[in-house]
Amino acid sequence: MPHFVVIGAGQAGASLVGKLRKLGFDGEITLIGEEPEPPYQRPPLSKAYLTGEMAKERLFLHPEQYYDDQNITLRLETKVDRIDPDRKEVHLADEVIGYDQLALTTGSSAITLPDQIGGGLENVYTVRSLQDVDQMSENFAPGKKVLVVGGGYIGLEAAAVATKLGLEVTLVEMAERILKRVASPETSDYFRSLHTGKGVNIREGVGLTRLIGDGKVAGAELSDGEALSIDFVIVGVGIRPCTQLAEEAGLEIDNGIKTDTHGRSSDPSIWAAGDCASFPWRGARIRLESVPNAIDQAEMVAENMLGGTGDYDPHPWFWSDQYDTKLQIAGLNTGYDRVVTRIGEREGALSFWYYSGSRLVAVDAVNDPRSYMVGKRLIEAGKSPDASLIEAPETDLKALLKL
């Protein structure tokens, strides 16, 4: 009986093993994860779970009984020491597991601050795992002072929750504007105004020099010379793909585990999906960090592990919730040279449409689900309405789908 092993018990790993069973695979399946909890949703961690609006059990993608019912061996709190691709073996601390095919869904890890600048002090947190949020939650008390390092979506979401709970928030971003790596100046301007209007002290073009404290963080020195008194720190400066096992096994690495269009690595018996995997897409090699990608890519890999030949051709989309504002993003804005702003039909709704030349490549929709859905469908269909039509308030967006 064939044995498929999946390393990484997150969204991608859970999606992959579930799809294998839905497709009728009746061999052995082992899903290995380092955390003590079964696979769970990560996006609510910094929002509904942190605020206490979502119980831990609601985070779980499936109850543990599901894995028993599906005859999936779920190994939690289990670290893989190494992979031997020649013998097709996964080595644990005191056990060796053989495999016929192996999938790596090892995800990504949060980038931390170096110990040299105080990253190892107590009360310095990242927002990546359930354990991270459980550890920091006791600090979320009204009046506490928190420093958020990083003005990307994770940092801004954490700042929003802290502000809603009555904390005093300072956010520092080394780049000249928040969201610089992922969004247009127009989107940055919107969210800067949103946060400063709620009382967040946003410091752009300012880095963290060092954290100060005797065992526990008590203050911070910024690159402009300012000294802050703080109670804790949230670090949101990005993530990196978890590729160590793959590298040590001799697999090719290129901004993640290098896969082909089918999800297969440089070893024909090893596959990869989710945050850890890079793949060819429209003449480039990309890696997507999103829940939709983790699900879709993992399910396609499951099909191909069973003999399919599907090519992965994603339609990227993302979202972010901050205060009562929902941002929905369709497409990738890489290479844009123009942004058109459209005021939505409802109060407070607007959208930013990214063009590369005459081609529509992405849409950021703020409290504007209609613009998001139309933009997403246009991009997926390869349609690019003239930017003047998008900008004109009298244009019926849905009519553009028929052009």
N, C-alpha and C positions, 0 to 999 in steps of 0.2 A: 504494500500500500504506500503510495507516495506521501512524503512528508514535506509540507511547506512551512517554513519558519519566517516570522515577521518580527524584526527588531525595531521597537519604538511603539509604545502603546498610547499614541495620541489620536488626533482626529484622522490622520491618514491611515494609521495602522488599523484602527477600528473599522474604517470604511473599507479597507482592502479585505480584511478577513470576512466581514459581513457579505461583501460582494461575491467572494469565492463560494460561500455557501449558497447564496441566491442563484448562482450560475450552475449549481448542481455538483460542485466538487465534493467528493465523499471521502477524500484522503484525510490524513492527519494534518491539523493546523495548530501551531504553537505561536502565541503572541507574547512577546517579552517586553516588559517595561520596568524602568527603574523606580518609578514613584509607587507609593503604597495604595493609591486610589486607582480604580478602573478608569479607562479612557474618559476624558471629560472635555467640556467646552472651555476654551480659554478666553474668548472675548468678554464674557460677563464678569471675569475675575476683577477687573479694574473698575467695574461699574456696579451692576446690580448685586453681585456677591459682596463686594467691599462695603456697600451701603447697608447690607443686611436685608435687602429686598428679595434675595434668592437664597434658598437653603442649599447646602452642599449637595444633597442628593439630586437636586434638579440640574446640577451641572453635568452629571454623569450621562454619557451618550446612551448607555444601556445599563440596566441593573446587572450586577455580577451574575445573576442566575441566567441571563441571556447567553453568556458564553458557555455555560454548562449545557443549556438547551440546544445550542448549536454545535456541541461537541468540539469546542475550541478550548485548548489548554491555555489559560491565561496565567502567566507567570509575572506577578508583581514584585516590587522591591528586589529585582533581579538585575545584576550588572553583568553585561557581556564583557569578558576579558579580551577575547580576540576571535577573529574568523579565520579559519583555514580553508581557503577556496579550493586548494588541491584535493584535500580529503572531503570537502563539503561538510565541514563541521563548525559548529558554534561552541566556543569554550566558555563555560561559566567558572565560578570559583572552584567548585568541586564536582563538576559534571560536564560531559561532552554530549552535545545534541547533533545528530546527523540531519542533513537536509537534502532534499532533491532539488528544491528551488528556494531561494532566499530573497526576501524583500527588506530593504532598509527604509524605514520611515522614522528616522531618528530625530527629525525636526530641527530645531535651532535652539540656541542658548542666548541669554541676554548678555550683552557686553557690560562688564563691570568696571568700576574705577580702580586704577592701580593702587596697591597698598602704599606706595610711596607718597601718595597725596591723600591718604586717609580712607581709601576704599574698604579697608578691613575693619574699620571701627564699627562698634555696635550701633544699631539703628540706621544703617545705610542699606537700602533695599532696592531690588529690581522687581519688576512686575512681569513674571513669566510663568510661575507655577502656583498651584493652590497653596503650597507651603509658604511661598513668598508673601502672599496676601494674608494668610492666617497670622504670620509673624508680625506684619506691619499694622494689622487692624487695630490693635490696642492703642496705637498712637493717634488714631483719628478721633480726637476729642476737641471740642470747641476751645479756641484760644491757643492751641498748639501752633508752633511755627515750623513749617516744612519748606525745604528747598527742593525744587524739582529741577533736575539737571537734564536738559534736552527738550527742544521744542518741536518734536515730532508728534504724531498722533498719540502715542502711548503717554508721553509727558503731559500733553494737553488734556487727555482724558483723566489722568490722575489728578491734575490741577483742578479740573472741574468737580470731581468728587470731593476733594479736600475742601474746596470753597463752599460747596453745598452743605458740608458738615460743620462749617463754622471755623475752619482753620485759617491761619494767616499764611498765604502762599506767595513765595517768590520763585519765579521760573527763569533760569538762565539758558540762553542759546548762543553758542559760540559763533554761529553764522550770523550774517547781517539781518536775517529775518527768520521767524519761525516757519516751519514746513518748507524750507527752501529746497530740500532734496526731493520732495514729493509733490509739490503744488506750486501754482502760479502766485505771483505777488498779489493778485486780486483775492485769491482764497486766503492767503496769509493775512491780508488786511482785514478781511471779514472776521477771522478767528481772533486776531489780536484785539480788535474792538470788542468782540464778545467777551473775552476774558478780562480785559482791563475794566470793562463796564461792570463786571461782577466783583472787582476788587483785587484781581491777581496782579502782582507786580512783575511785569514781563521785562526782562533785561536782554535785549538782542545785541549781538556783537560783543558779548561778555562771556568769558569762560570761567571755569572754576580753577583756581590756583591750588588750593588745598583745603581739606577739612581739618578741623581742630577738635581735639578732645582727649581725655585721659581714659582710654578704653572705650568710652561712649562718645559719639559725636555731640559737640556742643556749639560749634560755630563753623563758619566758612569764610575763606578769603577769596575774593573774586579778582579777575585779571585787571580790573580797573582800580584796584586798591581798596575797594569797599570791604568791610568786615561785617558779617551777619551773625546774629545769635539765632540758633535753630535748635529744634528738638529732634528732628529726624530728616532723612534725605531719601528721595525717590529718584533713582537713576533710570532714565529712558533715552539712552543714546544709541539704540539699535540692537540688532541681533546678528548672530553669525551661524551659518549652517553647521550642524554637528556631523563632521566628516572623519573624525579620528579613526573609528573602526574601519571605515572604507579605505582610508589612506594606508593604514597598517596592513591591510589585506592586499595592497597593491593595486587598488582600483584607480582609474583616472579621475582626477579632481580638476574642476574648472568652475569656480564660483559655486561650489557645491559638488555633489557626486555627479559626474558627467554621465548623462544618459542619452540614448538615441530617441527618435520620435516615438518609439514604442514604450519607453521607460526602462529599457535594458541598459545595464552598466557595461563597462569594458569586459566584465566577466559574463559569459552567456547564461550563467545560472543565477546571477544576482541582479535584482531590480531595485529601483529607488523611486520614491514619490514624496510629495509634500515639500516643506521648507528646505529640506536637505538636498533636493535634487535640482540640477539645472538641465535644460533641454533646448533643442533647436526650435526657433519660432520666427518665421518670417525673415529669414536671412541673418538672424542674430542668435545668441545663446542667452537665455534669461533664466531667472529663478524667481518664482512668485511666492510671496509670503502672505497667504490668505487662506481662510477656511474653505471658500469655494474651490480653490486650486487643490487643497489637500484632499478634498472629497473626490473631485472629478478625476484628478490624476491617479489617485489610488485605485479607483474603480476601473479605470482603463487598464492599469497595470494588472489588476486581477484578471481581466479578460484576456490579456496577452500572455499571462502566466499559464493560462489554460489553452493556449494555441491560437489566440486571436492575433490579428496583424494591424490593429487600429493605430492610427497616428494621433498623438495628442495635439489638439489645436484649440487652446483655451480661449474663452471670451472673458477677459479679466474684469472683475468687479470687486469693490471694497465698500466698507462703510465705517463711520465713526459717530458715536453718540457723545455729545458734550452738553451738559445742562439739559435743556429741552430742545436742543438743536440736533437734527439728524443730517449728516452729510452722507450722500451716496455717490459713489464714483464708478463710472463706466469707462473701460478702455485704459490704455497706458499713455501718459502724456509725453513720453520720450520724444525729443526732437521737435516739440511745438515751437512755433515762432509768432503766434498771435493768439490772443484770448478775447473772446466776445462775451459780454455780460448780457444776460437776459433777465428781466424782472418777471417774477412768476405771477400767476393769476391770484394767488392768495396772499394775504398780508404776511410779510416776512419771508416770502419764498423768492429765491433767485438762483441762477445757475451760471456757471462759467464754462464756456465751450472752447476747447483747445483745437487749434488748426495747425497743421504742418503744410505750408503752402495753401492749397485749396482743399486739402484732405482733412476731414474731421477725425481726430484721433482719441479724444477723451472728453468727458463731461464731469464736472463737479456740481452736484445739485444740492442746495441747502434748503431743507424743508420744502422740497419741490419734487415729489415723486413722479409727477407727470413728465417733467423735463428729463428726469433720470431714465424713465422707461422708454421714452421716445429716443433719447440720445443713445441708449444701449442698443435698441433695435436698429437704429441707423448705422451705428458702428459695426454691428455684427453683419449687417447686410452689405457693408461696403459702400453705403450712400453718404454723400457729403453735400448737404444743401449749402447754397451760397451763404456766407456769414452774415450778409445784410438781412437775409430772411430770418435768421435766428435772432438778430438784434431787434428787429421790428416787433413792437408789442402786439400789432394787429395780426401777425402770422399765426395761423392755426397749426400748432406743432404736429398734430396727428396727420394733417394733410401732407406733410413733408414725407411721410412714409410711403405715399403713393407716387411720389415723383420718380 
